[in-house]
């Protein structure tokens, strides 16, 4: 397809939304409940239809909406250090500090806590992770909608997580964060690297809802390697977040 544009095609089907109202945050917490509590059973003792924790009060939340159905397909948050509580722990500090490579973490620690953010609670609904015909399996929200995805839009489901990561990076740059940290599966880091998103592994792999490791990225590493088609997607996401002036 000679006129193929990843950003243009993705924009046909999905929209990035800054979840900056209580109503939109409720949609975030509902997705997280459906994925982390009801489907995958990673978390327990969740309030029904509502998964949240102490970090949500000092986080930027993002939703990804499926345009034709209006369903919110996925979400992510970027945790920052609250200005009124600089000692508040990031999620990785609460459970994963023992895995850190000290020599790789030292440059991050040296910039100060206000210049660091953490991407966490990335969640994508099962219907947007599975092949056509499998999304009727038991899980939470919108199972009754019985959406008939067309084969073309299904091709772009793998980019949902990438778009949410890019949205987090855009917000981090806008907020003058020097580094962003994320706990993720090494295989996801390898997938991101294929598109020029080079996270550096800064910790030993550990068991944390599957095998995960701590990774970090800064602005230079992001822009030095981002492939043209991902740069276009980055700019599209920034425009949807109304942060386009920070996309270059």
Secondary structure, 3 states (H helix, E strand, C coil): CCCCCHHHHHHHHEEEEECCCHHHHHHHHHHHHHHHHHHCCCCCCCECCECCCHHHHHEEEEEEEECCCCCEEEEEEEECCCCCCCCCCCHHHHHCHHHECHHHHHHHHHCCHHHEEEEEEEEECHHHCCCCCCCCCCCCCCHHHCCCCCHHHHCCCCHHHHHHHHHHHHHHHHCCCCEEEEEECHHHHHHHHHCCCCCEECECCEECCCEEEEEEEEHHHHHHHCCHHHHHHHHHHHHHCCCHHHCC
